Every structure is written in structure tokens, then in C-alpha cells.
Amino acid sequence: MKGRNWVTGTLVFAVVTAALGSFQFGYDIGVINAPQEVIISHYEYVLGIPLEDRKAINNYTINSTNDLPTIPYLRDSTPTSLAEEETTTSTSLITMLWSLSVSSFAVGGMIASFFGGWLGDQLGRIKAMLVANVLSLAGALLMGFSKLGPSHILIISGRSISGLYCGLISGLVPMYIGEIAPTTLRGALGTLHQLAIVTGILISQIVGLNFILGSHEQWHILLGLSALPAILQSLLLLFCPESPRYLYIKLDEEVKAKKSLKRLRGSDDVTKDITEMRKEKEEASSEQKVSIIQLFTNSSYRQSIIVALMLHMAQQFSGINAIFYYSTSIFQTAGISQPVYATIGVGAVNMVFTAISVFLVEKAGRRSLFLIGMSGMFVCAIFMSVGLILLNKLAWMSYVSMVAIFLFVSFFEIGPGPIPWFMVAEFFSQGPRPAALAIAAFSNWTCNFIVALCFQYIAKFCGPYVFFLFAGVVLAFTLFTFFKVPETKGKSFEEIAAEFRKKSGSAQAPKAAVEMEFLGASETV
């Protein structure tokens, strides 16, 4: 009984349905990039900017606010026609509006990330995702109809609301998938959140091509298209079982929990699961409700939450976003006539290696994959900088940079991309888990926002040496992971807590812990 893999149709259906939320997350991240030029052109039209000023504004704005900017030290992006005061004022306005169109999404995510766990506890995982989809639909409708009204206001508002949705989903989806997954599939299914995100990004890049939906006539449809997966997920969620752990531990509904487990496991014998949850409930009842502040002030949680936050910081500060920022320009420098397709190729590599990590995570372990990924990214960042420094002297160095891009993305998705999202849940028991997931998601969103806000200034200051900076950051996080992050594969709370004490040098006696199958209890025959 204990060693069986419970892969049932109901489990697959529930996981795929939940992952549709992550797909929307990824789509909303990437959808704003492809139609940037046509949206800015529409902003100018709506704001009544004189036609003769638009070319200068477009040249400046595209190069200064694009999520895929040109390399500053390879191209002088300051247009000579900006000497006129009126044009400068118009340029500043358009730059500000476009920056808000992009960054308002992250602001919404930062705010809502605090409430994903709370909403899941109040309404249940299924109802919480249904409520979150209301925000997704509202945001999609505002953006979908933005061409008919004040487009800049509608897009900024729609992006903000979509960000609120994605902030909730970034906590709810990993929580739900983690709580319904069997032990032997927990890590693999946990990576599907990240896989769905990168798939959404790739799809948004493809459908955003000019000849599909990224044209002057159809860009608003592209932005509003996220309503479709929201509607589909809402319908499918009605047939998904609620998390048995939520039903049993939070609501004390043992009958409903058993019914949900039987559907998920495909068996009438769910005694082992119920026994594990009963122990977990007893442990949770002995724990007082844990607030975010207590995660940092209580010595029992402090080490775990610091490691959890560092994992998410490592993901965002690794330079992965910078790679995507630079990719189009590097491909263009290499002589590729349609660099946008090469960028889509990077997105495809992103998705493929995330899928590979699904199969590796339960075999190699979380910590091992994270270290392998970070080490590989460190080497690639070095080669990236060398390639950029020597680009003007040796033309073939652009191809070194291209290879480094693809390998960097591959290493990222093997470990640092998917692992932080579900590893946090493995660090904490039922009591502190919602608060821990909330603060971890907030950390991820905040770091994302910081990188988006500061990267252009850093790139301008550092020039071709910018990836040496990221290499140093990656090396620091790699060393931290090696010395401070425990392996959680197949371990109980007691074993994980013991690992944390060992790495922190504490000899304090362990608090009573529950060996739960859900969070990787050691299997015995």
C-alpha cells in the first residue's frame, strides 16, 4: 500500500485544471511584449499627439521601455529630434504610460500575493480559484475593450487587476496541487506550476506575432484572450475534488475528506491518508495560528522562512529576466533577420527544460537540481559577459552569447525556476504554511518588480560587464544553497527540521513533528 503511485484520471484532471491558472499567469506575463509598438502608437493616437512627433517618440520609447530593449552599448538610442520641448514632453508621457502598463501587473501581484493563502483557507482551494477567476475575467475584459475607449487607462487598469489575479494564483495553485498529490509524485506535480507558466509565456509570444494577433487591428483581442482559459478553468473547477487536507484539517469534515481522497486515489482504502491527516491535524491543533511576523520572530520558523525567501530571491535575481531582455538584441546583432523567432526559440527551450525537470525532480532531489542549475547559470553568465565584451572585436562572439542564452535558460528551468514554488510548502506544517507561502510569493513578486524597474539603469551603468554582476549574485546564492538549504525529497517534517538545525548549528531538541506522506514521509515497506 505505501509504495504505490496513485496516478488516476481524477488526479490528472484536477492538476491540469489548477495549472490552467498558472498558464494564465504566464500568458499575462508575456502578452504585453509583442504588440508594444502598436499599443504605443494607439496611445499616441488617443492622446492626440501630432503625427510628426510620433516617429521620434516611437524610436525613443521602444528602446527605453521595452521588455526586450536594445543593448545600450551597441546602439545609441537617443533620437536627435528630441531637442524640441513639446516632443520631449510627449515622449516622457508615453514612456510613463507604457512603464505603468508593464509594471502595474507586478504591483497587483505584490498586493494580492499576501492573500492567496488566506483566501484558500476561508473559501477552500476550489472556491478561492473560482473567485480569483473573476479578477482574471475583469482584467481581460478591460484590456479586450481598451481599443474602444481611453486605451492607456483601460490597459493599466486591466493589467493591475490581472496582476491581482496572478498574485492569488501564485499561492493557490501550488497549495492545491501540493495537497492533492501523492508522495512519490509531489515534486513532479509541483513543477507543473512553473511548466504551465512558461507554456503561457511561449503561447503569448507566438500568438503575439504581427501576422497572428499582434497587428494594429487585433492587438486588443490578444490582450483579452486570457478570458478564455479563465472561463474554461471555472467550468472545469466545478468537477474537481476539494483538497482533502482542507476538508479534514480546516473544516473537520472527515466524510467529505474520505470521499475526495477516494476520487483522487482511485481506491476505497484511504486509511493511510486519513491516518496521516489525523496526525497532522493533531499537530496543527497544538500549534497556535502563525502570523507572518511570527515566522521571523519564532526560532522554530526563522531559519526555514529565511531559506524560503532566499530561494525566491535567487530565482528572480539570477538574471533570467535580463537574459530575456537582451535576447532579441543579441540575436539581431548576430545577423538573424527575424530575431523575434529566435526569442520564441528561447521560450521553447524554457518550456522543454521545465518539462524535463518534472522527471528529474523526484530522482535527483530538490537541492541537487537547484545547485546544478545555479552552477550552470554561473558559468553561462561568465560566457555571456565575455561574448558581449569581445563582440565588437570578434563577430563570432555573438554566437557564443547566443549559446550562453539557451544554456542559461536550460539550467534555470532545471532547478531555480520551478523548485522554489513548491519547496516552501515542504518546509512548513499546516499551521505556518499559508503565511509562509504568502510571504514567499510576495518576495518573488517584489524581486520581480525590482528587477523590472532597475535593470535598464544597471545595464546602462555596467555596459557589457552587466552579466559579470549577475554571475557574482548567482555564485553567492549557490554558496548559500550549498551551506544552508536542506534536501527535502522523501523527508518528514522532523527530518527536515533536523536538517535545518544541523545547518544552523543548533542543538535544540526537535519539536514533535508529523511524518506525513503529503510532504515526503519516508517510505517503508
N, C-alpha and C positions, 0 to 999 in steps of 0.2 A: 504493500500500500504506500509506503513512504517514499519510494523512489520513482513513482510513476509520473510521467509527463501528461498533464491534463490539457491537451490541445483539442478543444471542442469547437463546434461551429458557433456556439453562443459566445465563447470567449473571443474568437476571431472577430465576430460581428461587433461585439462591444468595443474591442480595442480599435478596430478600424473606424468605427463611428466616432469614438472620442478623438482619434487622430485627425479627423476632419477639421476639428477646431485648430489644431496645430498647423494644418495645411492653410487655413485662412490666415493664421498668424504670419506664415512665410509669404503668402501672396500679398498681404498688406505691406510687408517689409519691402518687397521688390517692385511692386506695381508702379510706384511713383517715379522710378528712374527712367524707363524707356521713353515715355511721352513728355519728358521735361520741356523740350524745346517748343513743342506745340502748345503745351499748357501755358508757358511763359508768354508766348505770342498771344494767346487768348486773354491773359491778364492785361497785356498792353492794350488790347482792343477794348476790353471792358472799362479800363481806366481812362480811355480816351487819349492815350499818348500819341503824339504826332507820328505819322508814318516814317518821316525822315529820321526820327530818333531811334527807331526800333532796331535797326541793324546793329548800331553801336551798343545798344543795351543788351541785345541778344549775345553779341560777342563777349561782352564782359560778364554777364550773368551766368551764361553756360559754363564759362571757365572758372568762375569764382564760387559757385554754389552747387555745382553738380555733384551728385554722389559718386560720379566717375570723372573727377577733374583731370585736366591735362597736367603733366608733370611740370611744375613751376620752373625748374631749372633747365628744362628742354625747350620751353616755349615762352615767349613774352606775351602774356595775355592781356596787357593793358592797352586798350584801344586809344589811338591818338585823338579820335573825335570827341573824347570825354572832356575836353577842355571847356566846353560850353557849360555854364552853370545849370541850365534847365535840364540838359541831358544827364548831368551828374546827379541831380535831384531825382529824376525819373529812374535812373539806374539804381540808386540807393533804395528807392521804394520797392522796385521789382525784386531786388536782392533780398530785402527784408521779408517780403511776402512769400518768396519761394523758400527761404530758410524756415519760415514758420510752417509752410506746407509740409516740409520734410520733418522738422523736429517736433512739431505738435504731436505726432504719433508717439514718440518716445516719452513725452511729458505725460500723455494719457496713460501709457503703460506703467510709468513710475508710480502714478497715483493709485491705479487700480490693483497693482501687484500686492498691495497691503491687504486687500480684501478678498482675494481668491479663496484662501483657506477658511476665513470667517464665513463667507457665503456658502461654501461647501458644507460647513458644519450646521449652519442654520437651516438650509433648504434640502440638504442631501446633494450628492455629487451630480445626479442626473438633472434635477430641477435647477441647480445652480448653472449648469451648462446651457439649459434652455433659456434661463433669464439672461445669461451673457449674450446669447444669440440675438436678443432684442437689440442690444447695443450694436452688434455687428450689422444687423439689417438697417438700423437707423443711420449708421455711418455710411454704409453702401448706398443708401437712397440719397443722402445729401450729396455725395460725390457723383452719383449717377445722373442727377438732375442739375449738376453745377453749371452745365453749359447754358442752361435756360435762365440763370439768374446771375447775381454777383459771384462769379466763379471763385474768386480768391477767398471770399468769406465762407462759401459753402464747402470748398475743399479743405480749408483749415479746420473748420468745424467738424467735417466728416472724418478727417484724419485723427482728430483728437478723440472722437467717440470710438473710432476703430481701435485706437490705442488703449482706451479703457477696456474694450473687449479683450484685446490681446493680453493685457495685464492680468485680467482674471483667468484667462485660459492658461497662461504660463504656469499658474499654480494648480488649477483644477485638473487639467489633463494628466500631468504626471502623477497627481494624487490618486485619481480614479484608476488609471492603468496599473499603478503600483499595488493598489488594494485588491484588485481582482486577479492579479497574475499569480500563478503557482511559483513556488520557489525556484525551480530549475529554469523557468522562463522569465523570471523577474527582470534581470538585466537586459536580456534581448528585447523584451517588450518595452522596457523603459527607453531604449534608444529610438523607438518608433516615433516618439515626440519630436526629436531632432530630425529624423528622416522625413517626417511629414512637413516640417518647417522648410527644409532645403528643397523639397519637391515643390512646395508652394512658390518659393523664390524662383526656381527654374521655370515653372509654368508661366509665372508673371513676366519673365524675361522673354519667353517665346511669344506669347500672345500680345506682348507689347511691341513687337516688331511693326514697322511702319505699314507693311502690306497686310497685316492682320487687323489689329485693333489700335495700333499706336499712331493713327493718322489724325489729321485735323478734324475729320468728320466723326471719328468713332472713339476718341480718347476717353470721353465721359463714360461710354459703355465699359471700357477697360477698367476704369476705377470702380464702377458699380457692380462689377461681375462677382465680387466676393459675396454678394447676396445669395448666389446660387448654392454654394456649399453650406451657407448658414441655414438656408431653408431645408436642404437635404439632411443635414445633421439633426435639425429639430425634429423632422419626421422620424428619422431612424432612432433617435434617443427614446422615443415613446416605447420602443420594443426592447430596450436594453435593461438588463437587471441592475438594480441599485447595488452599490458596494455592500457586500455582506458585513464588512467590518463597521461601516457606518451604522447599518441596521442593528447590529448586535451591541456594539460598544457605546454608541451615542444614544440610540433610541431604546435599547433593551428589548428589541423585537426578535427573539430567538427563532420563532416560527418563520418569520419573513426572511431572516438571515439564512436559515437552512434551505428555504425554497430557492433563494438566489444562488446559493452555493451549488445546489443540485443542478441548476441550469448551467452554471459556469463549468462545473467539473464533469457533467455528464454521468453522474452516479448518484445513487440514493444513499450511499455510505459517505457521509461527510463528518463523521465523528472526530477524526483527527483535526480538521479545520476548526470545528466548534470548540474542541478542547484547547487548541492554541488561542483562539479568540477569548475564551473564558479566562485563561491565564492573563492575556493581555489586558482584558477589562479589569481584572483584579489589580493588576499593576497600575493601570491608569487611574482607578478609583483611589488608590493610595497616594497618587500624585495630585498636588494642587494645580489649578489651572495656571499654565505658564505664559507669562506675557513676554513681549519682545525684550523689554528691559531686563527681565529675569534671566533671559538667555545669556546675557553678558555679565550679570552680577552673581548668578549662581555658579559655583565652581563645578557643579555636575554637568553643566551645559556649555560653559565658556569655551573650553578647548574645541568642542565639536562645532560650535557656531562660527568660531574664527576660521577653522579649516574650511567649513562650508562656504563662507564668504570669499575666502582666498581662491577657492576653486572657480567660483563665478568670475572673480576679478581676473584670474588667469585667462579664462576664456575670452573675455572682452578686450583686455589689454595686450593680448598676444600679438596683435597686428593683423588679425584676419580681415577686419573691415578695411584696413589700409590696403591690403592686397587687392580687395575688390575695387577700392578707389583707384588704384594705379593700373589695374589690368588692361583697360581699354587703351590707355595712352602708351603702355609698353608694347602692346600688340601692334598699335599703329606705327610706332617707331620702328618695329621690326619689319615693316613693309607690307603688312596684311591690309588689303584694300577694304575689307569689311571687318574691322576689329570687334564689332558688336557680336559677331558669330563666335569669335574666339572667347569672348566674355561668357557667352552662353555655354561654350565648352567647359569653362571653369565651373559654371553652375552644375553642369552634368557630372563632372568629376566629384564635385561636392556631394551630390546625391549618391553616386555609386559607392564612394568610400564610407558614407554614412550607413548604407545598406550592408557593406562588408562588416562594419563594426557590430551590427546586430548579431552576426555569427561568432564574432571574436570575443565579445564581452564576457560571456559565461565560461569561456575556455581559458583566456589569458588573464582574466581578472581586471578589476576596475583600475587599481593603482598602477599596474603594469602597463596597461594601454595608455593611461594618462601620461606616464613618464616617457613611453616610446613616442607618443605624439608630440609632446613638448620638446623632446630632444631633437626629433626630426625637424620641427619648425625652427629651432635654433640654428641648425646647420643651413637650412634653406634661406633664412633671413640674412645670414652672412653672405651667401652666394648672391642673393638679391642685391645687397648693397654693393658688392664688388662689381656685379654686372652693370649697375647704374652709374657707378663712379667711372668705369672704363668705357662707357657706352659711346662717348664722342671720339675715343681713340681707336677702339676696336668695334666695328659694326656688329660682328658676330656675338658680342657680349649681350646683345638684346635677346638672343636665343637662350643664353644662359639664364637670363632673368625670366624668360617665358617658362622654361623647365622648372625653375625655382618656384614660380607661382603655382603650377599644377601640383608639385610635390608638397608645397606648404599647405595647400588646401587639403590634400590627401591625408597628411599627418594630423591636421586639425580635426578632421571628421573621424579619424580612427579612435581618438580619445578625448581631447579637450572640448570638442563640440558637444557630443551627446551626454557624456558621463556626469558632469556637474548637476544636470537637471534631476536625475533620479538618485544620485548618490547621497544627496542631502537627506532624503527620506529614510535612508538606511542608517543614518547617524542618530536618529531620534525616535523615541517611543511615541505612542498615540497622544500623550499629553502635550509635549512641546512641539510635535511635528507641524501643526498648522502655522504656528508662529514662526518656526524655523523656515518653512517653505516661503512664507510671506516676505521675510526679511532677505532671504536668498534671492527671490525673484526681484525684489526692489533693488538689491545690489546689482543684479545683472542689468536691469533697465537703466539704472543710474550710470553705470560704467559705459554702457552703450551710448547714452546721451553725451557723456563727457568726450568720448572718442569722436563722435559725430561733430561735436561743437569745436573741438580743439585741433583735430587732425590737420586741417588745412594750414593753420598757423605753425604747427610743428613741422610740417613738410616744407613750408616756405623758409623756416629758420634753419632747419638741418640740411635741406637740399638732398643730394644723393646719399648722404650718410644717415638718412632717417631710419633705415632698416637695421643699422647697427644699434640704434636706440632700442628698437623692438627686440633685437637679439639679446640685449642686456636684460630687458624686462622678462623675456621668456626664460633665460638662464636662471634668474632669481626665483621665479615661480617653480622652475624644475627642481631646484635645490630645496625649496620649501616643501614641495610634494614628497621628495625623497626622504626627508627627515621627519616630517610631521603628519603626513596623510597615511592612515592605515588601510590595509586591504580589507574590504567588506564582503567579498564574494564568499557565500556559504557560511557566514558567521552570524551568531546570535548577538543580541544587544550586550550581553555580558562579555562576550569575546571582543566585540568592537570597543566597548568601554575600557576593557583591559588594555587594548592596543593603544588607545588614546593616553591612558595613564603611563604606559611604558614609554611612549614617545615624548610625553611632557615631563618624564622623570618623577611622576607622583607615585607614592606607595600607598596611597589611601585605599582603604578597603572598599571593594565594589558595592554599589547599591544593588539590592536584589533586582535581577534582570530576568526577562522572559525570553525564552528561546522560541522564536516564532518562525514558522515556516514562511510567512509572508516576507519577512526581512532576512531571509537567508539562514534559517536554522540549519545546523549541521545535520546531514542526513545519516542515519544509521539503519542498517538492515536488521 
